[in-house]
């Protein structure tokens, strides 16, 4: 059984925001060993919290639609701050004046605010079909633990900066939000954008930094949300945390058809992107894709699919991403079925990072892992563990595993590992046409290794293994019958 010394002991600050008031409290969570990843890893969030393209989930599709820069072209109404007594210096609270202005506007109007800093203490509620445009010279600044805006349907924000708040945009059972060329910075304590029961929305070409918990949080049956071509980047590796955090740049607890594409996802305290599940509602994430993202230096995994013991998250794809030097596994499929992991490039070149495998498959069925490039791994290249079944691992390139130079533990440092991990042995696994090699010295491990020597109806064939002391270990061969 492969074990790990890491444990998750996390204090999660959860901010609960009602329609008009803000309260917050602290929950302590001890989630146990990483090898058994507790069902309580996620929490129910009560903060008031693009187009369909199902072909991207088809394994036969190898390309992803490139990002498109979207710019609002409406002729905006120029707002005169004096007409609404707006304080644009940031010295006094101008929430009431902003609300009065918003209430006076007709639906469908597009406005351009004057340059300045607007201090917001009370939440500002928007009507439907309101567009707010600036030239990257308007700052909405909160007071640390408040929500700035509650959106209506079909609101657009373009060229706006949001700072120093709990949540910048609360999208509560609304549709059609567009966020374009905006900035979310300077100590956002909970979530920059909270999609709760939201749909048909997009966040494009925006910048996120100094986010303490969630960059974008998605929950409560949200659907058809596109997160494209954004830069999420905290200043310090792992978000500056010594221990992994519950959080992430794009954190989907429950939704469908969520597209996370062409983003930089760097230095979160938790995952770069996770398609997870809500342990309170028992609902997960389905039919979603993370593609062409760069995930690096995150405090848990670069990209994760996680469904809990009931596997309520399924049918998602991690395609063509680069995932390097995140704290634990670079790509992880954990208790979730029928997923695709294809065409990704992963690497673990820094001592002290990595966990079970650069790509880890934990208790998954019907998942396909193909065409990935594993350039280096501190432990195993691909770990297939904990009762994973009916899974195909093919046409991957795996190099330079066992960078931590473990010479005493047979199940560590191999090209591909089959291991029971305290649950059950992998069964009906196809491992074929992979290239496993060392770029320098002989690695005193196996290209393919199994901790079981019983027949589990596996198929291991047509793999090219060089630079390892053992090719396919005889235990692994015995699992094929």
C-alpha positions as CSV (number, residue, x, y, z in Angstrom):
1,X,0.0,0.0,0.0
2,X,1.3,3.4,-0.9
3,X,1.2,5.8,2.0
4,X,1.9,9.4,2.5
5,X,3.0,11.4,5.4
6,X,1.0,14.5,4.4
7,X,-2.3,15.3,6.2
8,X,-4.9,17.9,5.6
9,X,-5.6,20.0,8.7
10,X,-7.2,23.2,7.5
11,X,-9.0,26.1,8.9
12,X,-11.6,27.2,6.4
13,X,-12.9,30.7,6.6
14,X,-16.4,30.6,5.3
15,X,-18.2,33.8,4.7
16,X,-22.0,33.6,4.7
17,X,-23.6,36.5,2.9
18,X,-27.3,37.0,2.8
19,X,-29.1,39.3,0.5
20,X,-28.4,42.4,2.5
21,X,-26.2,41.5,5.4
22,X,-22.8,40.0,6.0
23,X,-21.7,37.5,8.7
24,X,-18.8,35.2,8.8
25,X,-17.5,32.5,11.0
26,X,-14.7,29.9,11.2
27,X,-14.9,26.2,10.8
28,X,-12.1,23.8,11.7
29,X,-11.7,20.8,9.5
30,X,-9.4,17.9,9.8
31,X,-9.8,15.9,6.7
32,X,-7.5,13.0,7.2
33,X,-4.8,11.4,5.1
34,X,-4.5,12.5,1.5
35,X,-4.7,8.8,0.5
36,X,-8.3,8.7,1.8
37,X,-9.3,12.2,0.9
38,X,-12.3,12.9,3.2
39,X,-15.8,13.5,1.8
40,X,-15.8,16.7,3.9
41,X,-13.1,18.3,1.7
42,X,-15.7,20.7,0.3
43,X,-18.2,22.7,2.2
44,X,-21.6,24.1,1.4
45,X,-21.2,27.7,0.5
46,X,-24.2,29.9,1.3
47,X,-22.8,33.2,0.0
48,X,-25.6,34.6,-2.1
49,X,-24.0,33.7,-3.3
50,X,-21.5,30.7,-23.2
51,X,-22.4,28.8,-25.4
52,X,-22.8,25.0,-25.3
53,X,-20.2,23.0,-27.0
54,X,-20.6,19.3,-26.1
55,X,-18.2,18.2,-28.8
56,X,-15.3,19.2,-26.7
57,X,-16.0,16.3,-24.4
58,X,-15.9,13.8,-27.2
59,X,-12.6,11.8,-27.1
60,X,-12.4,12.0,-30.9
61,X,-12.1,15.8,-30.8
62,X,-8.5,16.9,-30.3
63,X,-8.7,20.6,-30.6
64,X,-10.2,23.3,-28.4
65,X,-11.9,26.4,-29.6
66,X,-9.4,29.3,-29.2
67,X,-10.2,32.2,-27.0
68,X,-11.9,35.2,-28.4
69,X,-11.5,38.7,-27.1
70,X,-14.9,40.1,-26.4
71,X,-15.4,43.9,-26.3
72,X,-18.7,45.7,-25.6
73,X,-19.4,48.1,-28.4
74,X,-22.5,49.8,-27.0
75,X,-22.4,53.6,-26.9
76,X,-22.4,54.3,-23.2
77,X,-24.1,57.1,-21.3
78,X,-21.4,59.2,-19.7
79,X,-22.2,59.6,-16.0
80,X,-21.6,63.0,-14.3
81,X,-20.6,62.1,-10.7
82,X,-21.9,65.5,-9.4
83,X,-25.4,64.7,-10.6
84,X,-25.5,61.7,-8.2
85,X,-23.2,63.1,-5.5
86,X,-20.8,60.3,-6.1
87,X,-17.6,60.5,-4.1
88,X,-14.9,59.4,-6.6
89,X,-12.0,60.0,-4.2
90,X,-12.5,56.8,-2.1
91,X,-12.6,58.7,1.1
92,X,-16.3,58.3,2.0
93,X,-18.9,55.6,1.6
94,X,-20.7,56.2,-1.7
95,X,-22.8,53.0,-1.7
96,X,-26.2,54.8,-1.3
97,X,-25.4,57.2,-4.1
98,X,-24.4,54.4,-6.4
99,X,-27.6,52.5,-5.5
100,X,-29.7,55.6,-6.2
101,X,-28.0,56.1,-9.5
102,X,-28.5,52.4,-10.5
103,X,-32.2,52.5,-9.5
104,X,-32.8,55.6,-11.6
105,X,-31.4,54.0,-14.8
106,X,-33.6,52.3,-17.3
107,X,-33.1,48.7,-18.1
108,X,-30.8,48.1,-21.0
109,X,-28.6,51.2,-20.4
110,X,-24.9,51.2,-20.9
111,X,-23.0,53.6,-18.6
112,X,-19.4,54.9,-18.4
113,X,-18.4,56.0,-14.9
114,X,-15.9,58.8,-14.3
115,X,-12.3,57.9,-13.3
116,X,-11.9,57.4,-9.6
117,X,-12.1,55.2,-6.6
118,X,-15.6,54.4,-5.2
119,X,-15.8,53.2,-1.6
120,X,-18.6,50.6,-1.2
121,X,-19.8,49.6,2.3
122,X,-23.3,48.3,1.5
123,X,-24.0,45.9,-1.3
124,X,-25.2,47.6,-4.6
125,X,-27.9,45.7,-6.4
126,X,-28.2,45.9,-10.1
127,X,-31.2,45.8,-12.4
128,X,-31.3,43.5,-15.4
129,X,-29.5,44.5,-18.6
130,X,-27.2,47.1,-17.1
131,X,-23.7,47.5,-18.6
132,X,-20.9,49.3,-16.6
133,X,-17.9,50.3,-18.7
134,X,-14.6,52.0,-17.7
135,X,-11.2,52.4,-19.2
136,X,-9.3,50.5,-16.4
137,X,-9.5,53.7,-14.3
138,X,-12.5,52.9,-12.1
139,X,-11.9,51.1,-8.7
140,X,-14.7,49.7,-6.5
141,X,-13.1,49.2,-3.1
142,X,-14.8,47.5,-0.2
143,X,-14.2,47.4,3.5
144,X,-12.7,43.9,3.8
145,X,-15.7,41.7,4.7
146,X,-18.5,43.0,2.4
147,X,-20.0,42.1,-1.0
148,X,-19.7,44.9,-3.6
149,X,-22.4,44.0,-6.2
150,X,-25.4,41.7,-6.5
151,X,-26.0,41.3,-10.2
152,X,-29.1,41.2,-12.2
153,X,-29.6,39.3,-15.4
154,X,-27.5,40.2,-18.4
155,X,-25.2,42.6,-16.6
156,X,-21.8,43.5,-18.1
157,X,-18.7,44.8,-16.4
158,X,-15.9,45.9,-18.6
159,X,-12.6,47.6,-17.6
160,X,-13.4,47.8,-13.9
161,X,-11.2,47.1,-10.8
162,X,-12.5,45.5,-7.6
163,X,-10.6,45.5,-4.4
164,X,-10.6,44.8,-0.6
165,X,-13.8,42.9,-0.1
166,X,-15.2,39.5,0.7
167,X,-16.9,39.0,-2.6
168,X,-16.8,41.4,-5.6
169,X,-19.7,40.0,-7.7
170,X,-22.5,37.9,-6.3
171,X,-24.4,36.1,-9.1
172,X,-27.4,34.6,-7.3
173,X,-29.7,32.7,-9.6
174,X,-29.0,35.1,-12.4
175,X,-28.0,34.5,-16.0
176,X,-26.0,36.4,-18.7
177,X,-23.2,38.0,-16.6
178,X,-20.3,39.1,-18.7
179,X,-17.0,40.2,-17.1
180,X,-14.5,41.6,-19.6
181,X,-11.0,43.0,-19.0
182,X,-11.6,43.5,-15.3
183,X,-9.2,43.3,-12.3
184,X,-9.8,41.6,-9.0
185,X,-7.0,42.4,-6.6
186,X,-5.8,43.6,-3.2
187,X,-7.1,41.3,-0.5
188,X,-10.3,39.7,-1.7
189,X,-11.0,37.4,1.2
190,X,-13.6,35.0,-0.1
191,X,-14.4,34.9,-3.8
192,X,-13.9,37.4,-6.5
193,X,-17.0,36.1,-8.3
194,X,-19.5,33.8,-6.8
195,X,-21.8,32.0,-9.2
196,X,-24.7,30.4,-7.3
197,X,-27.4,28.9,-9.4
198,X,-26.1,31.0,-12.3
199,X,-26.1,30.3,-16.0
200,X,-25.0,31.5,-19.5
201,X,-22.2,33.7,-18.1
202,X,-18.6,34.4,-19.0
203,X,-15.4,35.8,-17.5
204,X,-12.9,36.8,-20.1
205,X,-9.5,38.5,-20.3
206,X,-9.5,39.5,-16.6
207,X,-6.8,39.5,-13.9
208,X,-7.0,38.0,-10.4
209,X,-4.4,38.5,-7.7
210,X,-4.4,38.6,-3.9
211,X,-7.4,36.3,-3.7
212,X,-7.3,34.5,-0.3
213,X,-9.8,31.6,-1.0
214,X,-11.7,31.3,-4.3
215,X,-11.0,33.2,-7.5
216,X,-14.2,32.0,-9.1
217,X,-16.6,29.9,-7.1
218,X,-19.4,27.9,-8.9
219,X,-22.2,26.1,-7.1
220,X,-25.9,25.2,-6.9
221,X,-26.6,23.8,-10.3
222,X,-24.8,26.6,-12.2
223,X,-24.5,25.9,-15.9
224,X,-22.9,27.1,-19.1
225,X,-20.2,29.2,-17.6
226,X,-17.1,30.1,-19.6
227,X,-13.8,31.1,-17.8
228,X,-11.4,32.0,-20.7
229,X,-8.1,33.7,-21.1
230,X,-7.7,35.1,-17.6
231,X,-4.6,35.4,-15.4
232,X,-4.9,34.1,-11.9
233,X,-1.6,34.7,-10.1
234,X,-0.9,35.2,-6.4
235,X,2.5,36.6,-5.4
236,X,3.9,33.6,-3.6
237,X,4.1,29.9,-4.4
238,X,1.2,27.9,-2.9
239,X,-0.4,31.3,-2.2
240,X,2.1,31.8,0.6
241,X,0.6,29.0,2.8
242,X,2.8,26.4,4.4
243,X,-0.1,23.9,4.3
244,X,-2.6,23.1,1.6
245,X,-5.9,25.1,1.7
246,X,-9.5,24.4,0.8
247,X,-9.8,26.9,-2.1
248,X,-8.6,27.4,-5.6
249,X,-8.6,29.8,-8.6
250,X,-11.5,28.1,-10.3
251,X,-13.5,26.1,-7.8
252,X,-16.6,24.3,-9.1
253,X,-18.6,22.5,-6.4
254,X,-21.7,21.8,-8.5
255,X,-22.5,22.7,-12.1
256,X,-22.6,21.4,-15.7
257,X,-21.0,22.5,-18.9
258,X,-18.4,24.6,-17.2
259,X,-15.5,25.6,-19.5
260,X,-12.2,26.7,-18.1
261,X,-9.9,27.5,-21.0
262,X,-6.7,29.3,-21.8
263,X,-6.1,30.6,-18.3
264,X,-3.0,31.0,-16.2
265,X,-3.7,29.4,-12.9
266,X,-0.8,30.1,-10.6
267,X,0.0,30.0,-6.9
268,X,-3.4,29.3,-5.4
269,X,-3.5,28.0,-1.8
270,X,-5.6,25.1,-3.1
271,X,-6.2,23.8,-6.6
272,X,-5.6,25.6,-9.9
273,X,-8.9,24.3,-11.1
274,X,-11.2,21.7,-9.6
275,X,-14.4,20.1,-10.8
276,X,-15.6,18.9,-7.4
277,X,-18.8,18.3,-5.4
278,X,-20.7,19.9,-2.6
279,X,-20.7,17.5,0.3
280,X,-23.8,19.1,1.9
281,X,-26.1,19.0,-1.2
282,X,-24.5,15.8,-2.5
283,X,-24.3,17.3,-6.0
284,X,-21.2,17.4,-8.3
285,X,-19.8,18.7,-11.5
286,X,-20.6,17.1,-14.9
287,X,-19.8,17.5,-18.6
288,X,-17.2,20.2,-18.0
289,X,-13.8,20.8,-19.4
290,X,-10.5,22.4,-18.4
291,X,-8.3,22.9,-21.4
292,X,-5.2,24.8,-22.5
293,X,-4.6,26.2,-19.0
294,X,-1.2,26.7,-17.3
295,X,-1.3,25.4,-13.8
296,X,1.8,26.0,-11.7
297,X,2.7,26.4,-8.0
298,X,-0.7,25.7,-6.6
299,X,-1.1,24.5,-3.0
300,X,-2.9,21.3,-3.9
301,X,-3.2,19.9,-7.4
302,X,-2.9,21.7,-10.7
303,X,-6.2,20.2,-12.0
304,X,-8.6,17.9,-10.1
305,X,-11.8,16.0,-10.7
306,X,-13.3,14.9,-7.5
307,X,-16.7,13.3,-6.8
308,X,-16.6,11.9,-3.2
309,X,-17.5,8.4,-2.2
310,X,-20.7,8.5,-4.1
311,X,-18.9,9.7,-7.3
312,X,-21.5,12.4,-8.0
313,X,-19.0,14.2,-10.3
314,X,-18.5,12.5,-13.7
315,X,-18.0,12.9,-17.4
316,X,-15.4,15.7,-17.2
317,X,-12.3,16.4,-19.3
318,X,-8.8,17.7,-18.6
319,X,-7.3,18.4,-22.0
320,X,-4.1,20.0,-23.3
321,X,-3.1,21.7,-20.0
322,X,0.4,22.3,-18.6
323,X,0.6,21.4,-15.0
324,X,4.0,21.8,-13.2
325,X,5.3,21.9,-9.7
326,X,2.0,22.0,-7.8
327,X,2.3,20.8,-4.3
328,X,0.6,17.4,-4.7
329,X,-0.4,15.4,-7.8
330,X,-0.2,17.5,-11.0
331,X,-3.5,16.0,-12.4
332,X,-5.9,14.0,-10.2
333,X,-9.0,12.1,-10.9
334,X,-10.4,11.0,-7.5
335,X,-13.6,9.1,-7.0
336,X,-15.1,10.1,-10.3
337,X,-16.0,8.1,-13.3
338,X,-16.0,8.4,-17.1
339,X,-13.5,11.2,-17.4
340,X,-10.9,12.1,-20.1
341,X,-7.3,13.1,-19.3
342,X,-5.7,13.8,-22.7
343,X,-2.8,15.7,-24.2
344,X,-1.5,17.3,-21.0
345,X,2.1,18.1,-20.2
346,X,3.1,17.7,-16.6
347,X,6.4,18.0,-14.7
348,X,7.7,17.8,-11.1
349,X,11.2,19.3,-11.2
350,X,11.3,20.7,-7.7
351,X,12.3,18.6,-4.7
352,X,9.6,18.3,-2.1
353,X,6.6,18.5,-4.3
354,X,4.5,15.7,-5.7
355,X,2.6,12.9,-4.0
356,X,1.2,9.6,-5.4
357,X,1.8,10.2,-9.1
358,X,2.2,13.1,-11.5
359,X,-1.1,11.9,-12.8
360,X,-3.2,10.1,-10.2
361,X,-6.2,7.9,-10.7
362,X,-7.9,7.1,-7.4
363,X,-11.0,4.9,-7.4
364,X,-12.2,5.9,-10.9
365,X,-14.0,3.8,-13.6
366,X,-14.3,4.3,-17.3
367,X,-11.6,7.0,-17.4
368,X,-9.2,7.4,-20.3
369,X,-5.7,8.7,-19.9
370,X,-4.0,9.1,-23.3
371,X,-1.4,11.2,-25.2
372,X,0.0,12.9,-22.1
373,X,3.6,14.0,-21.7
374,X,5.1,13.4,-18.2
375,X,8.4,15.1,-18.3
376,X,9.4,14.3,-14.7
377,X,7.9,12.9,-11.5
378,X,9.1,12.9,-7.9
379,X,7.3,9.7,-7.4
380,X,5.4,7.6,-9.9
381,X,4.6,8.9,-13.4
382,X,1.0,7.6,-13.4
383,X,-0.5,6.1,-10.2
384,X,-3.6,3.8,-10.8
385,X,-4.8,3.0,-7.4
386,X,-7.6,2.3,-4.9
387,X,-10.0,0.2,-6.9
388,X,-9.7,1.9,-10.2
389,X,-11.4,-0.2,-12.9
390,X,-12.1,-0.3,-16.6
391,X,-9.6,2.4,-17.3
392,X,-7.3,2.8,-20.3
393,X,-3.8,4.3,-20.1
394,X,-2.3,4.6,-23.6
395,X,0.1,6.5,-25.8
396,X,1.6,8.5,-23.0
397,X,5.2,9.5,-22.8
398,X,6.7,9.1,-19.2
399,X,10.2,10.1,-18.3
400,X,12.5,10.6,-15.3
401,X,10.3,9.3,-12.5
402,X,11.6,8.7,-8.9
403,X,13.3,12.2,-8.8
404,X,13.2,11.9,-5.0
405,X,15.4,8.8,-5.4
406,X,13.5,6.4,-3.1
407,X,15.4,3.2,-3.1
408,X,13.6,1.4,-0.3
409,X,9.9,1.4,-1.3
410,X,9.1,-0.7,-4.4
411,X,5.8,1.1,-5.1
412,X,7.4,4.5,-5.3
413,X,9.1,6.0,-8.3
414,X,7.9,3.7,-11.2
415,X,6.7,4.7,-14.6
416,X,3.2,3.3,-14.0
417,X,2.0,1.9,-10.7
418,X,-0.9,-0.4,-10.0
419,X,-1.7,-0.4,-6.2
420,X,-4.6,-1.2,-3.9
421,X,-3.9,1.8,-1.6
422,X,-5.9,0.3,1.3
423,X,-9.1,-0.1,-0.8
424,X,-8.9,-2.7,-3.6
425,X,-6.6,-3.7,-6.4
426,X,-7.1,-2.0,-9.8
427,X,-9.0,-4.3,-12.3
428,X,-9.7,-4.4,-16.0
429,X,-6.9,-1.9,-16.6
430,X,-5.5,-1.5,-20.1
431,X,-1.9,-0.2,-20.3
432,X,-0.8,-0.1,-23.9
433,X,1.5,1.8,-26.3
434,X,3.2,4.0,-23.7
435,X,6.8,5.1,-23.9
436,X,8.6,5.1,-20.6
437,X,12.2,6.2,-20.4
438,X,15.0,7.9,-18.6
439,X,16.9,10.8,-20.0
440,X,20.1,10.1,-18.1
441,X,21.0,7.3,-15.7
442,X,19.3,4.0,-15.3
443,X,16.3,4.4,-12.9
444,X,16.3,1.5,-10.4
445,X,12.6,1.0,-10.7
446,X,10.0,-0.6,-13.0
447,X,8.4,0.8,-16.1
448,X,5.2,-0.8,-14.9
449,X,4.8,-2.1,-11.3
450,X,2.0,-3.8,-9.4
451,X,1.8,-4.5,-5.6
452,X,-0.6,-7.4,-6.4
453,X,0.3,-10.6,-8.1
454,X,-3.2,-11.9,-8.6
455,X,-5.2,-12.0,-11.8
456,X,-7.2,-8.8,-12.2
457,X,-8.0,-9.1,-15.9
458,X,-5.6,-6.3,-16.8
459,X,-3.9,-5.9,-20.2
460,X,-0.4,-4.7,-20.4
461,X,1.1,-4.7,-23.9
462,X,3.1,-2.8,-26.6
463,X,4.8,-0.5,-24.2
464,X,8.4,0.7,-24.9
465,X,10.4,0.8,-21.7
466,X,14.1,1.9,-21.6
467,X,16.3,3.3,-18.9
468,X,14.6,1.4,-16.1
469,X,16.1,-1.6,-14.2
470,X,12.9,-3.6,-14.8
471,X,10.5,-3.3,-17.7
472,X,7.1,-4.7,-16.8
473,X,7.5,-6.1,-13.3
474,X,6.5,-9.8,-13.1
475,X,3.8,-8.9,-10.5
476,X,2.3,-6.6,-13.0
477,X,2.3,-9.4,-15.6
478,X,0.5,-11.8,-13.2
479,X,-2.4,-9.3,-12.9
480,X,-3.1,-10.0,-16.6
481,X,-3.8,-13.7,-15.9
